[in-house]
Amino acid sequence: MKPIRVLIAKPGLDGHDRGALIIAQALRDHGMEVIYTGLRQSAIQIARAAIQEDVDVIGLSSLSGAHKSLFPKVVEALKEQGASDIPVIGGGVIPAEDIPFLEEKGVDKIFTSGSPTDAIAVYIKQLIHKETIEAPSKIAHIGIAVESIDATLPFYQHTLGLELQAVEKVESEQVRVAFLKIGGTMFELLEPLSEDSPIQSFLMKKGEGVHHIALEVDDIHKRLNQYRDQGIRLIHEQPKTGAHNSQIAFLHPKAANGVLFELCQHGEEE
Ligand code: ZN
């Protein structure tokens, strides 16, 4: 396969290109050919360079705060020169508030300053090879750590009036779990079965309360690979068997600023 060609450009007047150079190097490390235009390019110059260099994608960087006018101008210049098929992505110092505006103006994707460079490389590969990251379809359940399911159930069943669907043991995690249906999703009460249970260590450290959020996915192997490629830390590199014979895997809570996410793929209904 021929390497992906990327034009990295800095429109406008800001005079710092350290960030742009770091991105350029990171993309080269991912096997891409990167052309860097240098500082202070006009939208028309950028569009021309992209066409001449026959690039697959343009990455714009802006630190000056002028991205709301500069990025759409590049998209316009490409359109005027008949090259609207070249996708444009942007990064730098861009407040999250501006993302919907920029995407509406035809910028494919904005990476805020916290985005890991690997995530940008993975996004470009997926964009060019027309693969998409499929978002989880729903919240499969919310996991709640409890000392005792029997002591906790009355609140869920009688106060909230929820229906208890099943109680089962998951030996691999040394937990007893109770599922209560709420709308299209569930609460999962988790009671430790032994001192070795991860739920037991959670209770010791943090006490009872919300433990994790489980996301329903279609293809857990594929999602794990995609997340790993983006540099996301995983607790489980391979899925394991969870309740109801589902396939599950946990992401590291550092990946999501302290929230423990579980991926969950349900097996065929019996
Ligand atoms: Zn769970």
Residues whose N, C-alpha, C, O or C-beta is under 5 A from the ligand:
A	BS01	ZN	G143 E188 A214 E262
